[in-house]
């Protein structure tokens, strides 16, 4: 393992570097990663073997990942667990659905994922083009991507970092301005946000049976329809009897952020966050206008629209 760590460190030093938000980022395949995350990304890419039944949940950080994990797990395992016996009542969704690069392959670890029973559910923040070929070339492996509008992604990320002391000491306004500039330039963890979103969007347009693209704002607006769409995509549609018995509503209630954050196992972390849009509380009008303009420019011609007021 030490040899592998040495090899990674040598590789990391060969990449373009930038300092932003108190972190050293390296540019890999057009995206910026901190060293600890990139090590996990590359190990994941080199060692993960997909199965046809695998389900991959992809997001940018602070885009509703906890919510997506809870919903997917509940949809897939509804025959195995009732709402009253769900493991979500006793375990954080991040423990039930682990991250590839943050948990399983973090720091160059090579975990035993072969023992996990089908269907395996994993999550990742990795950009589409950085996924292992065993996923990209597997037509049966399912990917669900949850997009949240970038204004909320940025402000939620900054708020989280400030709350947890993850920025170097300094006036909050200066930290905010520097982080915002980095975000707009794409020098951000797993950035550039426009490429991250567009790659998954284009993959979903090209092969909608393999990649499902969801919007956080749509989940907030009509969660029941989104849950039905997820079940259909995963090949486990709700039966008329399940719908009549209110099972969709039960799953929605169990997986709501309000329910999750009140459980003892979720007293900290993303599950305890807010559902409502947060950017208006942090961004100045000029910042919001700049991000809106950037979104219009980068998403132009793609067919993708993002509701910033959801």
Secondary structure, DSSP 8 states (H G I E B T S, - for coil): -HHHHHHHHHHHHHS-EEEETTEEEEEETTEEEEHHHHHHHHHHHHH----TT-EEEEE-TTSSHHHHHHHHHHHHTTTT--GGG-GGGTS-HHHHS-BIIIIISGGG-----TTS-SS-EEEE---GGGS-HHHHT-TT-EEEEEE--HHHHHHHHHHHHHHTT-S-SS-HHHHHHHHHHHHHHT-STT--HHHHHHHHHHHHHH-TTTEEEEEHHHHHH-HHHHHHHHHHHTT----HHHHHTTHHHHHHHHHSHHHHHHSGGGSSSGGGS--S--GGGT--HHHHHHHHHHHHHHHTTS-----TT-
